[in-house]
Amino acid sequence: MGESKVGERPAVGIKVAHKSHNDVKLYFDKGNGLLLRSEYRYKDWMTGTEREMVSTYDGYKDVGGLKLPTKIEMKRDGNKFVEAENEDVKPAEKLDASVFAKP
């Protein structure tokens, strides 16, 4: 999709397409490669209408060697739907193998 801006930040957008799913547009920070925004359309199961979800990601912090967003805002059809901020993110030391077992 080429270059654009997310807020004031230069970004590069790509579209992910699959024949069995709706397209997803992803916008990455041109300077550091981190995800800034995602967009997709979906069918609302309650109303049967098609809707648009736009999510923005910010406040990236290093967590166990991974850069994770601490601020996420989601807008459904242009209206704020979710606004979240996580101040304390810690990686798990070790997960028990049963976590990954088939149910």
C-alpha positions in Angstrom: 0.0 0.0 0.0 3.0 2.3 0.2 3.9 5.1 2.5 1.5 7.1 4.6 1.3 8.7 8.1 -0.2 7.4 11.3 -0.7 10.5 13.4 2.5 12.4 12.8 4.6 9.3 12.2 5.8 8.2 8.8 4.5 4.7 8.1 4.6 1.9 5.5 1.3 0.0 4.9 0.8 -3.6 3.7 -2.5 -5.4 3.0 -2.8 -9.0 4.0 -5.3 -10.9 1.9 -6.6 -14.5 2.0 -9.5 -15.9 0.0 -11.3 -17.2 3.1 -11.0 -14.0 5.3 -11.4 -10.3 5.0 -8.4 -8.2 4.1 -6.3 -6.7 7.0 -4.3 -3.5 6.5 -1.2 -3.1 8.7 0.8 0.1 9.1 4.3 -0.1 10.4 6.5 2.8 11.7 9.0 3.6 8.9 11.8 4.3 11.4 11.6 1.3 13.8 9.3 -1.2 12.1 6.8 -1.4 15.0 3.1 -1.8 14.3 1.2 1.5 14.6 -2.2 0.7 13.2 -4.4 -2.2 11.9 -7.7 -2.0 10.0 -10.2 -4.6 9.0 -13.9 -5.0 8.2 -16.0 -7.7 9.8 -19.6 -8.9 10.0 -21.2 -8.0 13.3 -22.8 -11.3 14.5 -25.6 -9.4 16.4 -26.8 -7.2 13.6 -25.5 -8.9 10.5 -24.0 -5.6 9.2 -20.5 -5.0 8.1 -18.4 -2.9 10.4 -14.9 -1.4 10.4 -12.4 -1.9 13.3 -9.3 0.4 13.5 -6.7 -0.2 16.2 -3.7 2.0 17.0 -0.7 0.8 19.1 1.7 3.0 21.0 3.9 3.2 24.1 6.1 0.3 23.1 8.3 -1.1 25.9 10.9 -3.8 25.9 9.5 -6.9 27.7 11.8 -9.8 27.9 13.5 -8.9 24.6 10.3 -8.1 22.8 8.9 -4.7 22.0 5.2 -4.7 23.1 2.7 -1.9 22.9 1.4 -0.6 26.3 -1.3 1.6 24.8 -4.0 0.3 22.5 -7.1 2.2 21.1 -9.8 0.5 19.1 -12.4 2.4 17.1 -15.4 0.6 15.6 -17.0 2.6 12.7 -15.0 5.6 13.8 -16.3 5.6 17.4 -14.0 4.8 20.3 -14.7 1.2 21.4 -11.7 0.3 23.6 -8.9 2.3 25.1 -6.4 0.4 27.2 -3.1 1.1 28.9 -1.0 -1.6 30.5 1.7 -0.2 32.8 3.1 -3.5 34.2 3.9 -6.2 31.6 6.2 -9.1 32.6 7.0 -12.2 30.7 6.3 -15.6 32.2 9.3 -17.3 33.6 8.3 -20.7 32.3 4.9 -22.2 31.3 3.9 -25.7 32.2 3.7 -28.0 29.1 0.0 -28.7 30.0 -0.8 -25.1 28.9 -0.2 -26.2 25.3 -1.9 -29.6 25.5 -4.8 -30.4 23.3 -8.1 -30.1 25.2 
